[in-house]
Amino acid sequence: MNRPDEAHAKDEVRVVDAVEKRLFVDGKWIESSGGATFDVVDPSTGQVLCAVADATPADGRAALDAAVAAQPDFARTSPRERADMLTAAYELLIERTDELALLMTLEMGKPLPEARGEIAYAAEFFRHFAGEALRIDGGYQTAPAGNARFLITKQPVGPCLLITPWNFPMAMGTRKLGPAIAAGCTSVIKPAHQTPLSMLALMGILAEAGVPAGVVNCVTAMDAGGVMEPLIRSGLARKLSFTGSTRVGRVLLEQCAEKVLRTSLELGGNAPFIVFEDADLDEAVDGAIAAKMRNMGEACTAANRIFVHNAVIDEFGRRLADRMGALTVGRGTEPDIKVGPLIDEAGRDKVRSLVADAVGRGATVLTGGEIAPGDGYFYPPTVLTGVPRDAAMADQEIFGPVAPLTPFSTEDEVIAAANDTEYGLVAYVFTNDLRRALRVAESIETGMVGLNQGVVSNPAAPFGGVKQSGLGREGGAVGIDEFLETKYIGIAVSG
């Protein structure tokens, strides 16, 4: 892959140098108490971008202590004050879109246009929850016997632990920090070790936006479990919000059980993408590109199992292969690049293994499937057809730019196949039959369904899944409720 020219290389160095590489605790930038650092790597080249502080368990505890100390005063701030902080942070994110997008592309690989889109998406969570801060409500009613009144109010749950993934390093942070700040909760956030720079940049923005010291704290660490487990078990935090794999989510849920922490988990997905024989194929192919290729397929919402009716699978496969085969692959900072690298070598090796398994079981490669020589962790956009339902990729997230097509004949058959998974995050359904659309959407066991559209994520809509795809919802009007406790106050009015 091409190296950046001198001018672009200077821009890259500038945006990386501008970010603090230390821990953010109680409103101050501090070194790791152990003095250690870890490297952040550009996945398009395999080269080290910089080193950041590697937190110790003691650093994590200092961050949580700061959040606990700041909680009472922050809980007493007015909704308008909290909304103003979020609005100011929204405006700063939008103002600095280009610099933040370049930083994101360097640390995780997505093409610059996608990175700019993520900054806009991330900022929108702050704008949305600035409004929700003003709409925290309660209730007042007369007791059935008439001798008392019920006053229902909502209060912040308390200090929160937030853990974010590498694939959307800014948006997954704002999706958690937005409602936490809006509700009046303090927090400690730990970004993924592969992509800490976006979150560290966000800490500076929140401080500049007027968020008080101790309200938001950030620890970067290679040993996530070693730093976060003691905080979970301490009893000082009252909530955990995690986005990541189901495997890790199960472990965290067990840890939270000891102190009965409020828990929000946004875990893995195995999204079915269903194309019926009456679908508009142009629309369905557009939807498949959106659902499959967002973030190089490294998304929990990515179309993972594409079921296409026997009557149209050949034509759909040809069109999809033509579109995906034409996507340009390269370093995300280069012009006109549509597909960047995968996050690391292990991620690419997993994709290669899944494709080899499917081909070994009888799948046919329509495009892609072969890694080109060169630097970086690139995998070509790949379309497979005739993928059997016992292929390994039918049971686990591919997390790469691979579209596996499987034929089906009947509505009942495809619903059963779509539901034959432990996951239940999102499904996509393409049909022009309104009755069928509603039947299928109601029958599929997922928390979200896209009808004739390949993107469902929206800050104003509730995001989350069922079964082993998670607990709770993020975004929408209900997103702030995850950070609030409901309190009932009974008031006697009779003598």
MIZAZA-327002 format. One line per field, with one value per residue (C-alpha): x, y, z; residue number from 1. Coordinates in Angstrom, 1 decimal, decimal comma, padded with zeros to 4 digits. Each point is the difference from the previous one (the first is absolute). Example, Ala and Ser with C-alpha at 12.3 -4.5 7.8 and 13.67 -1.06 7.14 Angstrom:
BEGIN
X = (012,3; 001,4)
Y = (-004,5; 003,4)
Z = (007,8; -000,7)
seq = (1; 2)
This chain:
BEGIN
X = (000,0; 001,2; 001,7; -001,2; 001,7; 002,0; -002,9; -002,4; 002,6; 000,4; -003,7; -000,1; 002,9; -001,7; -003,4; 001,7; 002,4; -003,0; -001,6; 000,9; 001,4; -000,5; -002,9; -002,8; -000,9; -001,8; 000,4; 003,8; 002,3; 002,2; 002,6; -000,6; 001,0; 002,0; 001,7; -000,9; -001,3; -001,3; 000,1; -002,8; 000,4; -001,2; -001,7; 000,6; 003,8; 000,6; 002,2; -000,2; -001,7; 000,8; 000,0; -002,7; -000,1; -000,7; -002,1; 000,5; -002,8; 000,9; -000,5; -003,4; -000,9; 001,2; -002,3; -003,0; 000,7; -000,1; -003,3; -001,5; 001,2; -001,5; -003,3; -002,0; 000,7; -000,5; -003,3; -001,2; 000,8; -003,0; -001,2; 000,7; 003,6; 000,5; -001,7; 002,2; 003,2; -001,2; -000,9; 003,4; 001,7; -002,2; 001,1; 003,7; -000,3; -001,6; 002,6; 002,9; -001,4; 002,9; 002,7; -002,0; -000,8; 003,7; 000,9; -002,6; 001,1; 003,6; -000,7; -002,7; 000,1; -003,4; 000,0; -000,1; -003,5; -001,3; 002,0; -001,6; -003,4; 000,8; 001,0; -003,3; -001,9; 002,0; -000,8; -003,7; -000,1; 001,1; -002,6; -002,8; 000,8; 000,3; -003,7; -000,8; 001,6; -002,8; -002,7; 000,8; -003,5; -001,9; -003,6; -002,7; -003,1; -002,6; 000,1; -002,9; -001,3; 000,2; 001,9; 003,5; 001,8; 002,7; 002,9; 002,3; 003,4; 003,2; 003,5; 003,4; 001,1; 003,4; 003,6; 000,3; 002,6; 000,0; 001,9; 000,1; 001,2; 002,5; -002,2; -001,9; 002,5; -001,8; -003,7; 000,0; 001,4; -002,5; -002,8; 000,8; 001,4; -003,0; -002,7; 002,3; 000,7; -003,6; -001,3; 002,5; 002,3; 003,8; 002,1; 003,2; 000,4; 002,5; 000,5; 001,3; 003,8; 000,1; -001,7; 000,5; 000,8; -003,5; -001,2; 003,0; -000,9; -003,6; 001,2; 001,6; -003,2; -002,2; 002,2; 000,0; -003,8; -000,2; -000,5; 001,3; 003,1; -000,7; -003,2; 001,7; 003,2; 001,9; 002,4; 001,8; 001,4; 001,2; -001,3; -003,6; -001,1; 002,8; -001,0; -003,8; -000,9; 001,1; -002,2; -003,0; 000,5; 000,7; -003,7; 000,9; -001,4; -003,7; -000,2; 002,0; -000,6; 002,0; 000,1; 002,0; -000,1; -002,5; 002,8; 001,3; -003,5; -000,8; 003,1; -000,9; -003,5; 001,2; 002,3; -002,9; -002,2; 002,1; -000,9; -003,2; 001,1; -002,4; 001,2; -000,3; 001,6; 000,2; 001,5; 000,6; -002,3; -000,7; -002,3; -002,1; -000,6; -003,0; -000,8; -003,4; -000,9; -002,1; 002,7; 001,3; 003,4; 001,7; -001,3; 001,1; 003,5; 000,3; -001,2; 002,4; 003,0; -001,1; -000,6; 003,1; 002,7; -000,5; 003,4; 001,4; -002,6; 001,4; -003,3; -002,4; -002,8; 001,7; -002,0; 001,6; -002,4; -001,5; -003,0; -001,2; -003,1; 000,9; -001,8; 002,3; 003,3; 001,9; -000,9; 000,5; 003,4; 001,2; -001,1; 001,5; 003,3; 000,3; -000,6; 002,3; 002,7; 000,2; 000,6; 003,5; 002,2; 002,8; 001,2; -003,0; 001,8; 000,4; -002,6; -002,9; 000,7; -003,1; 001,4; 002,7; 002,0; -001,4; 001,1; 002,8; 001,6; -002,1; -003,1; 001,1; 001,1; -003,5; -001,7; 002,4; -000,7; -003,8; 000,1; 002,2; -002,4; -003,0; 001,7; 001,1; -003,7; -001,1; -000,4; 001,0; 002,1; -001,6; 002,5; 003,0; 001,2; 003,7; 002,2; 002,2; 003,7; 001,1; 000,0; -003,0; -002,9; -002,0; -002,6; -001,8; -003,8; -001,2; -003,3; -000,7; -003,1; -001,4; 001,3; -001,3; -001,7; 002,6; 002,8; 001,9; -000,9; -003,7; 000,5; 002,5; 000,6; 002,2; 001,1; 001,4; -001,1; -001,4; -003,6; -001,2; -003,1; -002,3; -003,1; -003,4; -003,5; -002,7; -000,8; -000,3; 003,3; 001,9; -001,5; 001,1; 003,5; 000,2; -001,0; 002,4; 002,7; 000,7; 000,2; -002,8; 001,3; -001,4; -001,5; -000,6; -003,0; -000,5; -003,5; -002,7; -002,8; -001,1; -001,8; 003,1; 002,2; -002,0; -000,3; 003,7; 001,1; -002,2; 001,2; 003,7; 001,6; 002,0; 000,0; 000,0; -001,2; 000,8; -002,8; 001,3; 003,0; 003,5; 000,7; -002,0; 002,3; -001,3; 000,6; -003,7; -000,9; 000,4; 003,0; 000,4; -000,7; -001,6; 001,3; 003,8; 000,3; -000,4; -002,0; -001,6; -000,1; 002,2; -001,3; -003,6; -002,3; 000,7; 003,8; 000,2; -002,1; 002,9; 001,8; -003,0; -001,6; -003,7; -001,0; -003,5; -000,9; -003,3; -001,7; -002,9; -002,6; -002,8; 000,0)
Y = (000,0; 003,6; 002,0; 003,5; 002,9; 002,5; 002,4; -002,7; -001,6; 003,3; 000,2; -003,5; 000,8; 003,2; -001,5; -002,9; 002,4; 002,3; -002,7; -000,5; -003,5; -000,1; -001,1; 002,5; -000,1; 002,6; 002,6; -000,4; -001,8; -002,4; -002,7; -003,6; -000,7; -003,0; 002,2; -002,4; 000,7; -002,0; 000,6; 001,1; -001,6; 001,2; -003,1; 001,2; -000,2; -002,0; 003,0; 001,5; 003,4; 000,8; -001,3; 000,7; -000,5; -003,5; 000,3; -002,1; -001,3; 002,9; 002,5; -001,5; 000,3; 003,6; 000,7; -001,6; 001,8; 003,3; -001,0; -000,9; 003,3; 002,0; -001,8; 001,9; 003,4; -001,0; -001,7; 003,4; 001,9; 001,2; -001,8; 003,2; 000,1; -003,6; 000,6; 003,0; -002,0; -002,6; 002,6; 001,7; -003,4; -000,7; 003,3; -000,7; -003,5; 001,5; 002,8; -002,4; -002,7; -000,2; -000,3; -002,6; -002,0; -000,1; -001,2; -002,7; -001,2; -000,2; -002,1; -002,4; 000,2; 001,0; 002,3; 003,7; 000,6; -002,7; 001,5; 003,4; -001,7; -001,6; 003,3; 001,5; -003,1; 000,2; 003,7; -000,6; -002,1; 003,1; 002,2; -002,7; -000,5; 003,7; 000,1; -003,1; 001,6; 002,5; -002,7; -002,2; -000,4; -001,7; -000,2; 000,9; -002,0; -000,6; -003,3; -002,3; 000,4; 003,8; 000,5; 000,5; 001,3; -001,7; 002,2; -001,7; 001,6; -001,0; 000,4; -000,8; -003,6; 001,2; -000,6; -002,0; -002,2; 000,2; -002,3; 000,7; -002,0; 000,8; -000,1; 003,3; 001,7; 003,3; -000,8; -002,8; 002,4; 002,8; -002,5; -000,9; 003,4; 002,0; -001,7; -000,3; 003,8; 000,8; -002,1; 001,5; -003,0; 000,1; -002,6; -001,8; -001,0; -002,5; -000,1; -003,0; -000,1; -000,1; 003,4; 002,2; 003,3; 000,9; -000,4; 002,0; 002,8; -000,1; 000,5; 003,3; 001,1; -000,8; 001,9; 002,9; -000,2; 000,6; -003,5; 000,3; -001,9; -003,5; -000,3; -001,8; -002,0; -002,1; -002,8; -001,7; -003,5; -003,1; -002,2; 001,0; -002,8; 000,8; 003,7; -000,3; -003,1; 001,6; 003,0; -002,2; -002,0; 003,1; 000,9; 003,7; 000,0; -000,5; -000,8; -001,6; 000,7; -002,2; -000,4; -003,0; -003,7; -002,3; -002,1; 003,0; 001,2; -003,3; 000,4; 003,6; -000,9; -002,6; 002,6; 002,5; -002,5; 000,1; 003,6; 000,0; 002,8; 001,4; -001,5; 001,0; -002,4; 000,5; -003,3; -002,0; -000,4; -002,5; 002,1; -001,8; 002,0; -001,4; 000,7; -001,3; -000,7; 003,1; 002,4; 002,9; -001,5; 003,4; 001,1; -003,4; 000,2; 003,6; -001,2; -002,9; 002,3; 002,3; -002,8; -002,0; 002,5; 002,6; 000,2; -002,8; -002,4; 000,5; 000,8; -001,9; 001,1; -001,3; -002,4; -003,3; -002,5; 001,0; -002,1; 000,5; -001,7; -002,7; 002,0; 003,0; -001,2; -000,3; 003,5; 001,5; -001,7; 001,3; 003,5; 000,0; -001,5; 002,6; 002,8; -001,4; -001,0; 003,6; 001,4; 001,5; -001,4; 002,0; 002,2; 002,0; 003,3; -000,3; 001,5; -002,1; -003,0; -001,8; -002,9; 000,4; -002,7; -002,3; 000,9; -002,4; -003,2; -002,2; 001,5; -000,6; -003,5; -000,7; 001,2; -002,0; -003,2; 000,5; 000,4; -003,0; -002,1; 001,1; -000,7; -003,4; -000,8; 000,8; 003,8; 001,8; 003,2; 002,6; 002,7; 000,5; -002,7; 000,5; 002,3; 002,3; 000,3; 003,2; 001,7; 000,3; -002,2; 000,1; -002,4; 000,4; 000,4; -003,6; -001,5; -003,7; -001,8; -003,4; 000,3; -003,0; 000,6; -002,1; 002,3; 001,6; 003,5; -000,9; -000,1; 002,8; 003,6; 000,2; 003,6; 000,5; 000,9; -003,4; -000,4; -003,7; -000,8; -003,0; -000,9; -000,6; -000,9; 000,9; 002,7; -002,5; -001,6; 003,3; 001,2; -003,2; 000,4; 003,6; -000,8; -003,0; 001,9; 001,0; 003,6; 002,5; 003,5; 001,0; -001,4; 001,4; -000,9; 000,9; -000,5; 002,1; -002,0; 002,1; -002,9; -002,3; 002,8; 000,4; -003,8; -000,6; 003,1; -001,2; -003,6; 000,7; -000,1; 003,2; 003,3; 002,0; -000,6; 001,9; -000,2; 000,7; 001,9; -001,1; 002,4; 000,2; 001,9; 003,4; 002,0; 000,7; -003,7; -002,7; -002,2; -003,5; -003,7; -003,0; -003,5; 000,1; 003,2; 002,0; 001,7; 003,5; 002,7; 002,9; 003,1; 001,1; 001,3; -003,1; 000,3; 002,3; -002,3; -002,4; 002,7; 000,8; -001,6; 000,4; 001,1; -000,2; 002,4; -000,8; 003,1; -000,4; 002,7; -001,2; 000,7)
Z = (000,0; -000,7; 002,6; 000,7; -001,8; 002,1; 000,5; 001,1; 002,2; 001,8; 000,5; 001,5; 002,4; 001,0; 001,0; 001,9; 001,8; 001,0; 002,1; 003,6; 000,6; 003,8; 002,2; 000,7; 003,7; 002,0; -002,7; -000,3; -002,4; 002,0; -000,8; 000,8; 003,6; -001,4; -002,6; -002,8; -003,5; -002,9; -003,7; -002,3; -003,5; -003,4; -001,4; -003,6; 000,4; 003,2; 001,2; 003,5; 000,1; 003,6; 003,6; 002,6; 003,8; 001,2; 003,1; 003,1; 002,3; 002,3; -002,8; -000,6; 003,7; 000,0; -003,0; 001,7; 003,3; -002,0; -001,5; 003,4; 001,5; -002,9; 000,0; 002,7; -001,4; -003,6; 000,8; 001,3; -003,2; -001,9; -003,1; -001,9; 001,1; -001,1; -003,3; -000,6; 000,6; -002,5; -002,6; 000,3; -000,4; -003,1; -001,5; 000,6; -001,5; -003,2; -000,1; 000,2; -002,3; -002,4; 002,7; 002,0; -003,1; -001,1; 003,5; -000,1; -003,4; 001,1; 003,1; -001,4; -003,7; -001,3; -003,1; 000,7; -001,3; 002,4; 002,8; -000,6; 000,0; 003,3; 001,6; -001,2; 001,4; 003,3; 000,4; -000,6; 003,2; 002,0; -001,8; 000,6; 003,6; 000,6; -000,8; 002,1; 003,1; -000,1; -000,3; 003,0; 001,5; 002,8; 001,1; 002,5; 000,7; 002,6; 002,0; -000,8; 003,6; -000,4; 003,3; -001,5; -003,1; -002,0; -001,1; -002,5; -000,7; -001,8; 001,3; -001,4; 000,6; 001,1; -001,1; -003,2; -001,6; -003,8; -002,3; -003,7; -003,1; -002,7; -003,0; 000,6; 002,4; 000,2; -000,4; 002,5; 002,5; -000,6; 000,0; 003,6; 001,3; -001,5; 002,1; 003,1; 000,0; -000,9; 003,0; 002,4; 000,3; 000,4; -001,8; -000,7; -003,7; -001,3; -003,8; -001,9; 000,0; -003,8; -000,3; 003,1; -001,9; -000,9; 003,6; 001,3; -002,5; 001,3; 003,6; -001,0; -001,8; 003,0; 002,3; -002,4; -000,2; 003,8; 001,4; 003,6; 001,3; 001,0; -001,9; -002,9; 000,4; -002,5; 000,5; -002,9; 000,7; -001,7; 002,9; -000,1; 002,4; 002,5; 000,2; -000,3; 002,0; 003,4; -000,8; -000,8; 003,2; 002,2; 000,5; -000,6; -003,5; -000,5; -003,7; -002,8; -003,7; -002,4; -003,7; -001,3; -000,5; 001,6; 001,5; 002,0; 000,7; 001,8; 002,2; 000,9; 000,8; 002,5; 001,6; 000,2; 001,8; 003,2; 000,7; -002,1; -002,4; -002,5; -003,3; -003,6; -002,5; -003,8; -001,1; -003,2; -003,0; -002,7; -002,2; -002,6; -003,2; -001,9; -003,6; -001,2; -003,6; -000,3; 001,3; -002,0; -000,8; -000,5; 003,4; 001,6; -001,4; 001,2; 003,4; 000,0; -000,7; 002,8; 002,5; -000,9; -000,9; 002,7; 001,8; -002,2; 001,5; 003,5; 001,6; 002,2; -002,3; -003,1; -002,2; 000,9; -001,6; -003,3; -000,9; -003,6; -001,6; -002,5; -002,8; 000,3; 001,6; -003,2; -001,2; 003,5; 000,4; -003,4; 000,8; 003,5; -001,2; -002,7; 002,6; 002,7; -002,5; -001,2; 003,5; 000,3; 002,8; 001,6; 002,8; 001,3; -000,3; -003,8; -002,4; -001,3; 002,3; 001,0; 002,0; 002,6; 002,0; 002,7; 003,5; 000,4; -001,3; 002,2; -001,4; -003,6; 000,8; 001,4; -003,2; -002,1; 002,0; -000,2; -003,8; -000,4; 002,2; -002,1; -003,3; 001,3; 000,8; -003,6; -000,2; -003,3; 000,0; -002,3; 000,8; 002,3; 002,4; -000,6; 002,1; -002,1; 001,0; 001,8; 003,4; 002,2; 001,0; -003,1; -001,2; -003,4; -000,2; -000,5; -001,1; 000,5; -001,3; 001,0; 003,5; 002,0; 003,3; 001,8; -001,0; 002,9; -001,1; 000,4; 003,8; 000,7; -001,0; -003,0; 000,8; -003,5; -003,5; -000,9; -001,3; 000,3; -002,1; 001,0; -002,1; 001,5; -001,3; 002,5; 002,5; 002,9; -001,0; 000,0; 003,3; 001,7; -001,5; 001,1; 003,5; 000,2; 002,0; 003,6; -001,2; -000,6; -000,8; -003,4; -003,1; -003,5; -002,2; -003,6; -001,5; -001,6; 001,6; 003,0; 001,7; -000,3; 001,2; 003,2; 000,5; -000,3; 002,0; 002,9; -000,3; 000,0; 003,4; 000,0; 001,7; -003,3; -003,5; -003,2; -002,5; -003,5; 001,5; 000,9; 002,9; 003,2; 002,3; 001,0; 003,2; 000,3; -000,1; 002,6; -000,9; 001,6; -000,3; 001,5; 000,9; 000,3; -001,9; 003,2; 002,7; -000,1; -002,7; -001,0; -001,8; -000,5; 002,7; 002,1; -000,1; 002,9; 002,2; 000,2; 002,1; 002,2; 003,1; 000,6; 003,5; 001,4; 002,8; 001,8; 001,6; 002,5; -000,4; 002,3; 003,8)
seq = (1; 2; 3; 4; 5; 6; 7; 8; 9; 10; 11; 12; 13; 14; 15; 16; 17; 18; 19; 20; 21; 22; 23; 24; 25; 26; 27; 28; 29; 30; 31; 32; 33; 34; 35; 36; 37; 38; 39; 40; 41; 42; 43; 44; 45; 46; 47; 48; 49; 50; 51; 52; 53; 54; 55; 56; 57; 58; 59; 60; 61; 62; 63; 64; 65; 66; 67; 68; 69; 70; 71; 72; 73; 74; 75; 76; 77; 78; 79; 80; 81; 82; 83; 84; 85; 86; 87; 88; 89; 90; 91; 92; 93; 94; 95; 96; 97; 98; 99; 100; 101; 102; 103; 104; 105; 106; 107; 108; 109; 110; 111; 112; 113; 114; 115; 116; 117; 118; 119; 120; 121; 122; 123; 124; 125; 126; 127; 128; 129; 130; 131; 132; 133; 134; 135; 136; 137; 138; 139; 140; 141; 142; 143; 144; 145; 146; 147; 148; 149; 150; 151; 152; 153; 154; 155; 156; 157; 158; 159; 160; 161; 162; 163; 164; 165; 166; 167; 168; 169; 170; 171; 172; 173; 174; 175; 176; 177; 178; 179; 180; 181; 182; 183; 184; 185; 186; 187; 188; 189; 190; 191; 192; 193; 194; 195; 196; 197; 198; 199; 200; 201; 202; 203; 204; 205; 206; 207; 208; 209; 210; 211; 212; 213; 214; 215; 216; 217; 218; 219; 220; 221; 222; 223; 224; 225; 226; 227; 228; 229; 230; 231; 232; 233; 234; 235; 236; 237; 238; 239; 240; 241; 242; 243; 244; 245; 246; 247; 248; 249; 250; 251; 252; 253; 254; 255; 256; 257; 258; 259; 260; 261; 262; 263; 264; 265; 266; 267; 268; 269; 270; 271; 272; 273; 274; 275; 276; 277; 278; 279; 280; 281; 282; 283; 284; 285; 286; 287; 288; 289; 290; 291; 292; 293; 294; 295; 296; 297; 298; 299; 300; 301; 302; 303; 304; 305; 306; 307; 308; 309; 310; 311; 312; 313; 314; 315; 316; 317; 318; 319; 320; 321; 322; 323; 324; 325; 326; 327; 328; 329; 330; 331; 332; 333; 334; 335; 336; 337; 338; 339; 340; 341; 342; 343; 344; 345; 346; 347; 348; 349; 350; 351; 352; 353; 354; 355; 356; 357; 358; 359; 360; 361; 362; 363; 364; 365; 366; 367; 368; 369; 370; 371; 372; 373; 374; 375; 376; 377; 378; 379; 380; 381; 382; 383; 384; 385; 386; 387; 388; 389; 390; 391; 392; 393; 394; 395; 396; 397; 398; 399; 400; 401; 402; 403; 404; 405; 406; 407; 408; 409; 410; 411; 412; 413; 414; 415; 416; 417; 418; 419; 420; 421; 422; 423; 424; 425; 426; 427; 428; 429; 430; 431; 432; 433; 434; 435; 436; 437; 438; 439; 440; 441; 442; 443; 444; 445; 446; 447; 448; 449; 450; 451; 452; 453; 454; 455; 456; 457; 458; 459; 460; 461; 462; 463; 464; 465; 466; 467; 468; 469; 470; 471; 472; 473; 474; 475; 476; 477; 478; 479; 480; 481; 482; 483; 484; 485; 486; 487; 488; 489; 490; 491; 492; 493; 494; 495)
